[in-house]
Structures are given as structure tokens and as C-alpha cells.
Amino acid sequence: MKFCSDCHAPPQPAVHQAKEWPNVLYRMQERRRMKAYELMSDEELAVLTDYLERHAKEGEQ
């Protein structure tokens, strides 16, 4: 979670449904770009997305 903690506490996966996480991570990556922070690699982004989706809030998928 080194990337998350640059700006805020690492999120709990259950704050979003699985279908929401890709858009949330896209927005966070864009914020990192705007602040000239190191971007997540495609591999890091894929691993993080998988983890967050697997542990996401249950509900309408």
C-alpha cells in the first residue's frame, strides 16, 4: 500500500463493491500523475485491483 499512503490511509476493500474498484484506482492513478508522484506499474495496478475486487463489499455486482 505504499502508493495509497502517499495521500491517505490505505482503504479497506469493503468500502466499494468490486465493480467500483477499477474506476477508483483509475482516479487515484490520475491524481498521482497530476502530483508528479510515481505511478503504479501495470503489474502493480493489476495485483491491487485483483485484491480489492476479491475483498470488496458484497452487493450488486
Backbone as a chain_set.jsonl record, in Angstrom:
{"seq": "MKFCSDCHAPPQPAVHQAKEWPNVLYRMQERRRMKAYELMSDEELAVLTDYLERHAKEGEQ", "coords": {"N": [[0.813, -1.196, 0.0], [2.072, 1.123, -0.457], [1.654, 3.108, -2.324], [-0.927, 4.134, -1.861], [-0.697, 5.299, 0.665], [0.72, 7.605, 0.248], [-1.005, 9.715, 0.033], [-3.251, 9.235, 1.622], [-4.732, 7.128, 4.188], [-4.423, 3.595, 3.68], [-7.116, 2.136, 1.904], [-9.96, 0.284, 3.087], [-10.921, -2.72, 1.606], [-13.668, -3.261, 1.514], [-15.04, -0.868, 1.293], [-15.988, -0.278, -1.159], [-17.855, -1.741, -3.869], [-16.954, -4.585, -5.871], [-17.157, -3.975, -8.622], [-16.762, -1.261, -8.645], [-14.125, -0.69, -7.975], [-12.115, -0.656, -10.159], [-12.556, 1.885, -11.424], [-12.138, 3.63, -9.268], [-9.418, 3.162, -8.74], [-8.349, 4.017, -11.167], [-8.907, 6.776, -11.011], [-7.306, 7.433, -8.79], [-4.77, 6.865, -9.798], [-4.621, 8.82, -11.773], [-4.622, 11.105, -10.17], [-2.17, 10.753, -8.916], [-0.536, 11.088, -11.123], [-1.047, 13.803, -11.731], [0.105, 15.007, -9.511], [2.695, 14.466, -9.898], [3.713, 12.152, -8.776], [5.216, 8.918, -8.292], [4.002, 6.517, -10.538], [1.812, 3.672, -10.388], [2.871, 0.573, -11.636], [1.703, -1.346, -14.48], [1.53, -4.004, -13.699], [1.551, -3.822, -10.865], [-0.799, -2.378, -10.502], [-2.667, -4.213, -11.51], [-2.425, -6.328, -9.652], [-3.213, -5.037, -7.288], [-5.829, -4.249, -7.985], [-7.022, -6.781, -8.334], [-6.828, -7.81, -5.699], [-8.402, -5.917, -4.237], [-10.893, -6.2, -5.498], [-11.493, -8.882, -4.922], [-11.903, -8.751, -2.189], [-13.921, -6.992, -1.819], [-16.861, -5.014, -0.951], [-19.8, -6.808, -0.507], [-22.61, -7.187, -2.622], [-24.702, -5.777, -5.119], [-23.399, -6.87, -8.06]], "CA": [[0.0, 0.0, 0.0], [2.965, 2.281, -0.474], [1.108, 4.159, -3.178], [-2.094, 4.733, -1.2], [-0.332, 6.08, 1.841], [1.293, 8.902, -0.121], [-2.043, 10.746, 0.154], [-4.265, 8.902, 2.622], [-4.597, 5.784, 4.75], [-4.875, 2.568, 2.747], [-8.549, 1.889, 2.047], [-10.474, -1.06, 3.349], [-11.533, -3.181, 0.358], [-15.128, -3.311, 1.588], [-15.687, 0.441, 1.156], [-16.568, -0.245, -2.502], [-18.168, -3.013, -4.5], [-15.903, -4.999, -6.81], [-17.293, -3.281, -9.915], [-16.359, 0.139, -8.478], [-12.694, -0.525, -7.738], [-11.293, -0.214, -11.296], [-12.694, 3.324, -11.621], [-11.479, 4.298, -8.134], [-7.974, 3.08, -8.953], [-8.036, 4.898, -12.291], [-8.892, 8.152, -10.492], [-6.141, 7.599, -7.926], [-3.593, 6.895, -10.67], [-4.618, 10.142, -12.402], [-4.183, 12.069, -9.148], [-0.722, 10.564, -8.756], [0.074, 11.705, -12.306], [-1.154, 15.258, -11.586], [1.025, 15.443, -8.451], [4.028, 14.013, -10.311], [4.149, 11.034, -7.938], [5.495, 7.678, -9.006], [2.786, 5.799, -10.905], [1.803, 2.22, -10.24], [3.088, -0.139, -12.896], [0.538, -2.134, -14.886], [1.503, -5.216, -12.868], [1.132, -3.429, -9.514], [-2.2, -2.0, -10.598], [-3.438, -5.452, -11.679], [-2.41, -7.05, -8.373], [-4.03, -4.272, -6.353], [-7.221, -4.366, -8.428], [-7.471, -8.14, -8.011], [-7.006, -7.907, -4.25], [-9.538, -5.104, -3.804], [-12.126, -6.796, -6.015], [-11.767, -10.13, -4.192], [-12.29, -8.449, -0.812], [-14.833, -5.854, -1.891], [-18.172, -5.076, -0.312], [-20.752, -7.638, -1.243], [-23.819, -6.49, -3.053], [-24.971, -5.86, -6.55], [-22.171, -6.976, -8.842]], "C": [[0.859, 1.264, 0.0], [2.404, 3.416, -1.309], [-0.045, 4.881, -2.496], [-1.665, 5.711, -0.114], [0.427, 7.369, 1.512], [0.295, 10.025, 0.144], [-3.05, 10.491, 1.276], [-3.989, 7.513, 3.176], [-5.052, 4.757, 3.713], [-6.358, 2.25, 2.977], [-8.857, 0.445, 2.431], [-11.178, -1.517, 2.076], [-13.06, -3.115, 0.358], [-15.799, -1.935, 1.521], [-16.327, 0.603, -0.217], [-16.939, -1.654, -2.929], [-17.084, -3.315, -5.524], [-15.964, -4.213, -8.111], [-16.835, -1.82, -9.838], [-14.849, 0.329, -8.418], [-11.884, -0.109, -8.966], [-11.371, 1.297, -11.537], [-12.017, 4.107, -10.492], [-9.96, 4.295, -8.352], [-7.536, 3.931, -10.139], [-7.93, 6.345, -11.809], [-7.661, 8.399, -9.625], [-4.855, 7.667, -8.758], [-3.493, 8.263, -11.359], [-4.198, 11.228, -11.404], [-2.687, 11.974, -8.913], [0.004, 11.244, -9.913], [0.077, 13.229, -12.167], [-0.176, 15.798, -10.546], [2.47, 15.07, -8.752], [4.599, 12.968, -9.36], [4.463, 9.837, -8.831], [4.167, 6.966, -9.3], [2.937, 4.317, -10.622], [2.066, 1.604, -11.612], [1.806, -0.9, -13.247], [0.404, -3.379, -14.011], [1.032, -4.889, -11.449], [-0.356, -3.076, -9.494], [-3.088, -3.238, -10.731], [-3.525, -6.238, -10.371], [-3.316, -6.355, -7.363], [-5.513, -4.369, -6.707], [-7.784, -5.729, -8.066], [-7.751, -8.287, -6.521], [-8.255, -7.155, -3.796], [-10.865, -5.687, -4.29], [-12.487, -8.075, -5.26], [-12.272, -9.882, -2.779], [-13.29, -7.298, -0.711], [-16.131, -6.107, -1.126], [-19.072, -5.951, -1.175], [-21.984, -6.827, -1.564], [-23.996, -6.685, -4.526], [-23.663, -5.837, -7.31], [-22.471, -6.638, -10.227]], "O": [[0.411, 2.334, 0.41], [2.665, 4.582, -1.014], [-0.128, 6.109, -2.548], [-2.208, 6.809, 0.003], [0.742, 8.144, 2.415], [0.689, 11.152, 0.442], [-3.632, 11.432, 1.817], [-3.109, 6.806, 2.685], [-5.976, 5.028, 2.946], [-6.795, 2.113, 4.12], [-8.099, -0.477, 2.128], [-11.969, -0.757, 1.516], [-13.672, -2.931, -0.694], [-17.016, -1.846, 1.678], [-17.123, 1.519, -0.423], [-16.403, -2.635, -2.415], [-16.383, -2.415, -5.986], [-14.926, -3.826, -8.647], [-16.551, -1.21, -10.869], [-14.346, 1.394, -8.774], [-11.011, 0.746, -8.825], [-10.352, 1.924, -11.824], [-11.39, 5.137, -10.743], [-9.302, 5.318, -8.165], [-6.449, 4.509, -10.111], [-6.983, 7.052, -12.152], [-7.042, 9.46, -9.715], [-3.955, 8.447, -8.446], [-2.395, 8.801, -11.508], [-3.491, 12.167, -11.772], [-2.013, 12.989, -8.732], [1.029, 11.896, -9.715], [1.086, 13.876, -12.451], [0.318, 16.917, -10.68], [3.364, 15.33, -7.947], [5.811, 12.898, -9.158], [4.024, 9.767, -9.979], [3.317, 6.833, -8.42], [4.044, 3.777, -10.617], [1.539, 2.07, -12.623], [0.93, -1.072, -12.4], [-0.702, -3.762, -13.631], [0.2, -5.607, -10.893], [-1.075, -3.443, -8.565], [-4.155, -3.297, -10.12], [-4.588, -6.755, -10.027], [-4.094, -7.007, -6.666], [-6.354, -4.55, -5.826], [-8.897, -5.827, -7.549], [-8.785, -8.826, -6.128], [-9.073, -7.698, -3.054], [-11.854, -5.664, -3.558], [-13.662, -8.322, -4.989], [-12.993, -10.713, -2.225], [-13.473, -6.711, 0.355], [-16.447, -7.227, -0.723], [-19.096, -5.841, -2.401], [-22.34, -5.893, -0.846], [-23.496, -7.647, -5.108], [-22.901, -4.876, -7.208], [-21.58, -6.66, -11.075]]}, "num_chains": 1, "name": "protein.A"}
